[in-house]
């Protein structure tokens, strides 16, 4: 990574080196382990969810969600900051990707906030921080990958992410509101109008149907996770086509680009999965996970969790989230099982932790995207993000030491 080698090739090189050190540089092992990682049927949901997100973006969903969010709280100071958080939360139920959410919502909200008098650094900070809930609120590509690696129910993971994701959004919105009031950011954009709110809600309904279609359909057994992804992608295609026909504001080139982006994103994710599976095999043969478990026996549970947090934050700082989930699962799952931590709960802890990492330097992908949209330096953006990062860590502590908070929704539905 430090040499600028693409992540997939970095993982592959490390795996090859490990095979030589183990004395097992077999091409059969390399190809078998690589493709073994791609044979899981639930992985079919990944390109379908990616396609859904790209099609909904082409279909103008972002503007509809932003309009609905601002119509609810446009009558208070700091309304655009709160609306940014609300729109990001709603968009999280569609995209499932932090960077996609930051780009989509930020392209609309950051210029609007700056025009309204918000400091560019604050506008970028709210956008970057609010959108880390993307992979926490279902649907989530990271939860699919973790469920695949940990052999856990993806539907249960989806349900477990709802409460922590909403809590994180609520905390972020509260901090944005408090800072806006304290520093007199922005202005009162408009008076509240029930008529405008209803109109904005009706416009946003086609987008809001997506997360309900996925979660309710899977939980109630109407269809499997993969079928729900297919249904959501088909719905998104129909929505984009109807919008293009009725409003004539979408070209066929934009539609083709949505499929093109999906193909590229899918290729990136799948080559990471294959390479990570090979690396996992090498790590298992080297007994590294067992050595890590043995080295932790002398520590208390609180100290062990703190060390896990630090490791996950480092992963989130340097690695792409999908690769972080796969590699961290390979290393940490044996340790987590030895500590008798619920694997569904740990999956939520891992994803929240990794998402905080995407705000941190030296890479800070989400912060970097927001800083470019706000037209400020990366360093300035990171300084503005400090209060939001601290708030995220406090939320992480709460989610960790209150497992019932994450697990009550999946527990309730599993009992019914």
C-alpha positions, 0 to 999 in steps of 0.5 A, spaced: 500 500 500 505 504 501 508 503 494 502 505 491 500 497 489 493 496 488 490 493 494 488 486 490 495 485 488 498 487 495 494 481 498 496 477 492 503 478 493 503 477 501 499 470 499 504 468 495 510 470 499 506 466 505 505 460 501 513 460 499 515 461 506 510 455 508 513 451 503 507 450 499 507 454 492 502 450 489 498 453 483 493 448 484 492 451 491 492 458 489 487 457 484 482 453 488 483 457 494 481 464 490 475 461 486 473 457 493 472 464 496 467 466 490 462 460 490 458 462 496 451 464 493 449 470 497 455 473 494 450 474 488 447 479 492 453 484 491 452 486 484 445 486 484 445 491 490 450 495 487 446 496 480 440 498 484 444 503 488 447 506 481 440 506 478 437 509 483 442 515 483 441 516 476 433 516 477 434 522 481 433 519 488 438 524 491 434 530 490 428 527 492 430 525 499 434 531 500 427 535 498 424 531 503 429 531 509 429 539 508 421 540 508 421 537 515 426 541 519 427 547 514 424 552 519 429 551 524 436 554 524 441 549 522 436 546 518 440 544 512 445 541 517 440 537 520 437 535 513 444 533 511 444 528 516 436 526 515 438 525 507 444 521 509 440 516 513 435 515 508 440 514 502 443 509 507 437 504 506 438 505 498 446 505 497 449 501 503 456 504 501 459 510 505 463 513 499 457 513 494 453 516 499 458 521 501 458 523 493 451 523 492 448 527 498 454 531 498 454 533 491 447 536 493 448 538 500 455 541 501 454 547 495 447 548 498 450 549 505 456 553 503 451 558 499 446 558 506 452 561 510 455 555 513 463 554 513 465 549 508 469 545 513 463 544 517 459 542 511 464 537 509 464 534 516 457 533 517 456 530 510 462 525 511 460 524 518 453 523 517 454 518 511 458 513 515 452 510 517 451 507 509 454 500 511 450 500 518 443 501 516 441 495 511 442 493 505 450 493 506 455 490 502 459 489 508 454 485 512 454 481 506 461 480 506 462 479 514 456 474 514 459 470 508 466 470 512 463 468 519 458 464 516 452 468 520 445 470 517 445 476 513 438 477 515 440 477 522 446 482 521 441 487 517 436 487 523 442 488 528 444 494 524 438 498 524 438 501 531 446 502 532 445 506 525 439 510 527 443 512 534 449 514 530 445 518 525 441 521 531 447 523 535 450 526 529 444 530 527 444 533 535 451 535 534 450 538 528 444 542 530 448 544 537 454 547 533 449 550 528 446 554 534 452 555 538 456 558 532 449 561 528 451 557 522 446 558 516 439 561 517 432 559 517 431 557 510 423 557 510 417 556 514 414 549 515 409 547 511 405 541 511 403 542 504 410 542 502 412 536 507 407 532 504 408 533 497 416 532 498 414 525 502 410 523 496 416 525 491 420 521 496 416 515 496 419 511 490 426 511 494 423 510 501 420 503 498 427 500 497 429 499 504 422 497 506 422 492 500 429 489 502 428 488 510 420 486 510 421 481 504 427 478 507 424 478 515 417 475 513 420 470 508 417 473 502 424 472 498 431 470 500 436 476 500 439 474 493 432 475 491 430 481 494 437 484 491 434 482 484 427 485 486 430 491 488 435 492 482 429 491 477 424 496 481 430 501 481 431 499 473 423 500 472 423 507 476 429 510 472 426 508 466 419 511 468 423 517 470 426 518 464 420 517 460 416 522 464 421 527 466 425 526 460 431 528 464 435 522 464 439 519 457 441 512 455 448 514 456 447 515 463 443 508 464 449 505 460 454 508 465 450 505 471 451 498 468 458 500 467 460 502 474 456 496 477 461 492 473 467 495 475 465 495 482 463 488 482 470 486 479 473 490 484 469 487 490 470 480 487 477 480 486 478 482 493 474 476 496 478 471 492 485 474 494 482 475 501 480 467 501 487 465 499 490 470 504 486 467 509 488 460 508 495 462 508 494 465 515 490 459 517 496 454 515 501 459 519 497 458 525 497 466 526 490 466 528 491 461 534 497 465 536 493 471 537 488 468 541 494 465 545 497 471 546 491 475 549 489 470 554 493 474 559 488 480 558 482 482 561 476 482 556 476 490 556 483 490 554 482 485 549 476 489 546 480 495 546 486 492 542 481 489 537 478 497 536 485 499 535 487 494 530 480 495 526 481 503 526 488 501 523 484 497 518 479 502 517 484 508 516 488 504 511 484 499 507 478 499 503 472 497 507 470 490 503 478 488 504 478 490 511 472 486 513 475 480 510 482 480 513 479 482 520 475 476 520 480 472 518 485 474 523 480 476 529 474 471 528 478 465 532 479 470 538 472 473 538 469 465 538 474 464 544 471 470 548 464 467 547 462 474 544 456 473 539 458 474 532 452 478 530 454 483 535 461 483 533 459 484 526 456 490 528 462 492 532 466 491 526 463 495 521 461 501 526 469 501 528 471 500 520 466 506 518 469 511 523 476 509 520 474 512 514 474 519 517 481 518 519 488 520 516 492 519 513 487 516 507 480 518 510 477 516 504 470 519 506 473 525 509 477 526 502 471 526 498 468 531 502 474 536 502 474 536 495 467 537 494 467 543 499 474 546 496 478 546 502 484 542 504 484 535 507 487 537 513 482 543 514 477 537 513 480 533 518 480 538 524 473 540 523 471 532 523 474 531 530 468 532 534 464 528 530 469 522 530 469 523 538 462 522 538 462 516 533 467 513 538 462 514 544 457 511 540 461 505 539 463 504 546 455 504 547 454 499 542 459 494 544 458 494 552 450 494 550 449 488 546 442 488 547 441 494 543 444 491 537 440 484 538 433 486 540 431 487 533 433 480 530 431 477 537 424 480 537 423 477 529 427 470 530 422 469 536 416 471 531 
